[in-house]
Amino acid sequence: MEKAEDGRVDDPAKDALRAALNGSGPVERRLKALWGLSVIGSVEQTLLTSLLDRPEPELRAWSVRLMGQLGIAYRPALHDALERLAQQEKSPLVRRELASLLQRLPLPERSKIALGLIGREEDKQDPNIPLLLWYGIEPLVGADGEAGLKLAASSKLEQVTGYIYRRMAGSDEGRQAILAAIAVNDDAGERERLLNLLVASARGSGKLAAPKEWAGISGKLRAGASEPVKALVDELSAYFGDPAAVQKHRELLMDKAAAGSRRDRALQVLLQVRDDQSAVLMQQLVVNGDAALTRSAVQALASLSHPETPVV
């Protein structure tokens, strides 16, 4: 490759590289030509876009990678081509580069490409694509609850779906969006699954701000629901500071006819919401030597303030 005195590569050398890129022979030869053109700054949008239609997945993959590295993928004219590729691409090599590209795009530009990738069930066992996809959409999910719900609804990648809901469940706005979606979902199994995700995320987070219109939403969730679903709604209500729900957990704590696991969960809920009134109940459990909960009650009393606890 000949260089001029000022360090620039001359036109005949560039033409030779382009000819090699468009020629026949081993794909490695064409890749080297593409890399050479990239090094000398002779890769532009038109060239990379044309490579997206080449039959060799290696060339398509490197086209996507260079779009990200060179900032070309930010250009609106390319978004339709990348969205189509995400939906139709057969090679996991190329889909992996598309998933990696998401992190280089502005947030508003990520959703459509991600929607194409997240619906590809064939990638659910891939060791890289689900995680790369999640790294690309996590800021989007955190910033836009509606976008998160749309991605979750389209997802065929169970791992990513779980990440989306857990991320949303960690913020007031995200919980609001999920609960609103649950309230209008006719699939009882899906409602229970999402409630379980919400409750699992809420556990250990202290008291939480109640979503708007929680009373109405909780009523819809409880209507005709199974006992496990009602218990999940009651637990969420307690975390949201509902006095009636907190009282239900106090009663469950002292109900010796209830399963030990349910009583222990009630104790943990009361402890999380820092319900000092339940300290007296836990003292009674210790004094009475409750076989199922004495140890847990002793541990909980260390975190709840009450003047009689040292005596017990």
DAGIBEL-V607869 format. One record per residue. N is the residue number from 1. OMEGA is omega in whole degrees, 0 to 359 (NA if undefined). Layout:
N&OMEGA + N&OMEGA
//
This chain:
1&184 + 2&176 + 3&174 + 4&183 + 5&181 + 6&176 + 7&181 + 8&177 + 9&185 + 10&184 + 11&179 + 12&179 + 13&178 + 14&179 + 15&180 + 16&178 + 17&179 + 18&179 + 19&179 + 20&179 + 21&183 + 22&183 + 23&179 + 24&180 + 25&183 + 26&180 + 27&178 + 28&180 + 29&180 + 30&176 + 31&179 + 32&177 + 33&178 + 34&179 + 35&179 + 36&178 + 37&178 + 38&182 + 39&183 + 40&175 + 41&182 + 42&176 + 43&181 + 44&186 + 45&183 + 46&181 + 47&183 + 48&178 + 49&179 + 50&180 + 51&179 + 52&180 + 53&179 + 54&182 + 55&183 + 56&180 + 57&180 + 58&179 + 59&178 + 60&181 + 61&181 + 62&175 + 63&179 + 64&181 + 65&182 + 66&175 + 67&179 + 68&183 + 69&183 + 70&179 + 71&183 + 72&183 + 73&179 + 74&188 + 75&185 + 76&183 + 77&183 + 78&189 + 79&179 + 80&180 + 81&180 + 82&177 + 83&178 + 84&179 + 85&180 + 86&182 + 87&192 + 88&186 + 89&182 + 90&185 + 91&176 + 92&177 + 93&181 + 94&179 + 95&177 + 96&178 + 97&177 + 98&179 + 99&179 + 100&181 + 101&185 + 102&184 + 103&181 + 104&184 + 105&171 + 106&184 + 107&183 + 108&184 + 109&187 + 110&193 + 111&185 + 112&179 + 113&180 + 114&179 + 115&177 + 116&183 + 117&188 + 118&178 + 119&182 + 120&185 + 121&182 + 122&182 + 123&187 + 124&178 + 125&180 + 126&183 + 127&186 + 128&190 + 129&180 + 130&181 + 131&178 + 132&178 + 133&180 + 134&179 + 135&181 + 136&185 + 137&184 + 138&179 + 139&179 + 140&179 + 141&180 + 142&184 + 143&188 + 144&182 + 145&180 + 146&177 + 147&178 + 148&179 + 149&180 + 150&178 + 151&180 + 152&181 + 153&182 + 154&190 + 155&170 + 156&181 + 157&188 + 158&180 + 159&181 + 160&178 + 161&178 + 162&178 + 163&182 + 164&183 + 165&179 + 166&178 + 167&180 + 168&182 + 169&181 + 170&179 + 171&180 + 172&182 + 173&180 + 174&178 + 175&179 + 176&181 + 177&181 + 178&181 + 179&178 + 180&179 + 181&180 + 182&185 + 183&182 + 184&180 + 185&183 + 186&182 + 187&184 + 188&180 + 189&179 + 190&177 + 191&181 + 192&180 + 193&181 + 194&177 + 195&177 + 196&177 + 197&179 + 198&182 + 199&179 + 200&179 + 201&182 + 202&182 + 203&181 + 204&183 + 205&181 + 206&176 + 207&182 + 208&177 + 209&180 + 210&177 + 211&176 + 212&177 + 213&181 + 214&180 + 215&179 + 216&180 + 217&181 + 218&178 + 219&178 + 220&182 + 221&182 + 222&185 + 223&178 + 224&184 + 225&175 + 226&180 + 227&177 + 228&179 + 229&177 + 230&179 + 231&178 + 232&179 + 233&178 + 234&180 + 235&176 + 236&180 + 237&178 + 238&178 + 239&180 + 240&174 + 241&179 + 242&182 + 243&181 + 244&180 + 245&177 + 246&179 + 247&177 + 248&180 + 249&174 + 250&181 + 251&179 + 252&178 + 253&185 + 254&182 + 255&183 + 256&179 + 257&180 + 258&179 + 259&181 + 260&180 + 261&179 + 262&179 + 263&178 + 264&177 + 265&177 + 266&178 + 267&181 + 268&178 + 269&180 + 270&178 + 271&182 + 272&181 + 273&177 + 274&181 + 275&183 + 276&180 + 277&181 + 278&179 + 279&179 + 280&180 + 281&180 + 282&174 + 283&179 + 284&179 + 285&180 + 286&182 + 287&182 + 288&179 + 289&180 + 290&187 + 291&186 + 292&193 + 293&184 + 294&182 + 295&180 + 296&180 + 297&178 + 298&179 + 299&181 + 300&181 + 301&178 + 302&183 + 303&181 + 304&184 + 305&174 + 306&185 + 307&183 + 308&185 + 309&180 + 310&181 + 311&180 + 312&NA
//
